[in-house]
Amino acid sequence: MTHGRPTAAKTEEYRGRGVAIMGGRRPKSRILPAAGAVGVRPYTEAPEPLAPERLGKHGVAYWRRIVPLLVEQRALTPLHLEALQALCEAWDRYTHFRLWLLEDPARWVFESKSGFPRLSPQATAMSQALEDCRKLWPLFGLHPSGVAGVSAVSMLAEEARQKTIGDEESRPPWIKREIKRAGDLAN
């Protein structure tokens, strides 16, 4: 039995059976080059983006609190800045209305024209701002459901690495690959 390319006679025999013969170039390897290889750019820390001027004081404080965390996790790219700004604006609205309502508990409800108590427009605005935050938090991994989507595999690999320290040979191959990938990203 010979290996390699089939002869012309074998090719005709295969075609008669309906077997497809692939032609052309071999596909390129999909393996990423190792860190430090020629032509591979090392990861460089990007400076933390400044808070937009139009944010309120609570939004700026929130921006300053979460941006360093997102940069550290490498979860913030220039494409995320508009969504981050929307999140900080929603947090600013939520905090503003929340503090205003907490100053006087009577502000939560008002009496409608028909005489029934109704939720104040400020309480409704606060609730809507919090709902906007809940929609945006998972995009950055700032909510338990978002954390699972952002770094579930990395968390599993780190947990497995901690459990098998000193026993590297018994680790499953996917954990070895994930630990290597995480190490390459850290460098």
C-alpha positions in Angstrom: 0.0 0.0 0.0 1.5 3.3 -1.0 0.8 6.6 0.7 0.8 10.0 -0.9 -0.9 11.2 -4.0 -3.0 8.7 -5.9 -2.0 7.8 -9.5 -4.1 8.9 -12.5 -5.6 5.4 -12.7 -6.6 5.4 -9.0 -8.0 9.0 -9.4 -10.3 7.8 -12.2 -11.3 4.8 -10.1 -12.1 7.0 -7.1 -14.2 9.4 -9.3 -16.2 6.5 -10.6 -17.2 5.7 -7.0 -18.2 9.3 -6.3 -15.3 9.9 -4.0 -14.1 13.5 -4.0 -10.4 14.2 -4.5 -9.1 17.4 -2.9 -6.8 19.4 -5.0 -4.9 22.6 -4.5 -2.6 23.7 -1.8 -2.6 22.3 1.7 -4.4 24.5 4.2 -2.2 26.7 6.4 -1.7 25.8 10.0 -4.1 27.5 12.4 -1.7 27.3 15.3 -0.8 30.7 16.5 2.9 31.5 16.7 4.5 31.5 20.2 5.2 34.7 22.0 8.6 36.1 21.1 8.5 34.5 17.6 9.6 36.7 14.7 6.8 39.0 13.5 4.7 38.6 16.6 3.9 41.8 18.5 4.1 41.6 22.2 1.0 42.8 24.2 1.5 46.3 25.4 -0.6 47.9 28.1 -2.8 50.6 26.6 -3.3 53.8 28.7 -6.5 54.0 30.6 -9.1 56.1 28.7 -10.2 59.3 30.3 -13.8 59.8 31.4 -15.9 61.7 28.9 -16.6 65.3 29.9 -20.4 65.0 29.7 -20.6 62.4 32.5 -22.0 63.5 35.8 -20.0 63.3 39.0 -21.4 59.8 39.9 -20.7 58.6 36.4 -17.1 59.9 36.5 -16.6 58.2 39.9 -18.0 54.9 38.5 -15.7 55.2 35.4 -12.6 55.7 37.6 -13.6 52.7 39.7 -14.2 50.2 36.9 -11.9 51.2 34.1 -8.7 50.1 35.9 -10.4 46.7 36.6 -11.4 46.3 32.9 -8.0 47.3 31.7 -6.4 44.8 34.1 -8.6 42.0 32.8 -8.0 43.2 29.2 -11.8 43.4 28.8 -11.7 47.0 27.5 -10.9 47.8 23.9 -11.6 51.0 21.9 -14.7 49.3 20.5 -16.1 49.1 24.0 -15.8 52.8 25.0 -19.3 53.9 23.8 -20.9 51.0 25.7 -18.9 51.8 28.7 -19.9 55.5 28.5 -23.6 54.4 28.2 -23.1 52.3 31.3 -21.6 55.1 33.3 -24.3 57.5 32.2 -27.0 55.0 33.3 -25.2 54.6 36.6 -25.0 58.4 37.0 -28.8 58.6 36.5 -29.5 55.7 38.8 -27.3 57.2 41.6 -28.6 60.7 41.2 -32.3 59.7 41.4 -31.6 57.1 44.2 -29.9 59.7 46.4 -32.6 62.3 45.7 -35.4 59.8 46.6 -33.6 58.7 49.8 -33.4 62.3 51.1 -37.1 62.3 51.6 -39.1 59.0 51.5 -42.3 60.8 50.7 -40.8 61.5 47.2 -41.3 57.9 46.2 -45.1 58.2 45.6 -47.5 61.0 44.8 -51.2 61.2 44.7 -52.7 61.1 41.2 -55.6 63.3 40.0 -57.9 60.5 40.7 -56.7 60.3 44.3 -54.7 57.0 44.1 -51.0 56.8 45.1 -48.6 56.4 42.2 -44.9 55.8 41.8 -43.1 59.1 41.2 -41.5 59.8 37.8 -38.1 60.0 39.5 -38.6 56.5 41.0 -39.5 55.2 37.5 -36.5 56.9 36.0 -34.3 55.3 38.7 -35.7 51.9 37.9 -35.1 52.4 34.2 -31.5 53.5 34.7 -30.9 50.4 36.9 -32.4 48.2 34.1 -30.1 49.9 31.6 -27.1 49.0 33.9 -28.3 45.4 34.2 -28.3 45.1 30.4 -24.8 46.6 30.1 -23.0 44.9 33.0 -22.7 41.5 31.3 -20.9 43.0 28.3 -18.0 43.8 30.6 -18.2 40.8 32.9 -19.5 43.0 35.8 -22.4 40.7 36.5 -22.3 37.0 37.5 -23.9 36.0 34.2 -21.4 38.1 32.3 -18.4 36.7 34.2 -19.4 33.3 32.9 -19.4 34.4 29.4 -16.2 36.5 29.6 -13.8 34.2 31.3 -15.3 30.8 32.2 -12.6 28.8 30.5 -9.8 30.9 32.1 -11.4 30.5 35.5 -11.7 26.7 35.0 -8.1 26.5 33.9 -6.8 28.5 36.8 -8.8 26.4 39.3 -7.5 23.2 37.6 -3.9 24.6 37.7 -4.2 25.3 41.4 -5.5 21.8 42.1 -2.7 20.1 40.2 0.3 22.1 41.2 3.2 19.7 41.4 1.2 17.2 39.3 1.6 18.8 35.9 1.7 15.6 33.9 -1.8 14.5 34.9 -3.5 17.6 33.7 -5.8 17.2 30.7 -4.5 18.6 27.4 -7.1 21.3 27.2 -6.0 22.7 30.6 -2.3 22.6 29.5 -3.2 24.6 26.4 -5.3 27.1 28.3 -2.6 27.7 30.9 -0.1 28.2 28.2 -2.4 30.6 26.4 -3.0 32.5 29.6 0.7 32.7 30.2 1.4 34.0 26.7 -1.2 36.7 27.1 0.3 37.8 30.4 3.7 38.2 28.8 
